[in-house]
Amino acid sequence: MNAILAHFDGKQIRLDEPLNIEPGTKLIITILPKQLEINELDDWTPLAMVGLENAYGENEPEYSLDLIKQANPDYERR
């Protein structure tokens, strides 16, 4: 599944980048608000936490930094 950016020009949904798909391909469209209010962002936090919990199993091992084979030069440690 791919995520493709698009916008509505008032008449049609326009893709922001070229996409080669076959006719009849099913699509799912999510309409995003123009701007989220601060309290709306707070509402998304529990959903994000559940998503993270579902991404990792209860017996997920801890991965130490010495297991990294190739470091990402764009990663900023915090």
Secondary structure by P-SEA (a helix, b strand, c coil): cbbbbbbbcccbbbbcbbbbbcccbbbbbbbbcccccaaaaaaaaaaaaaaaaaaccccbbbbccccccccccccccc
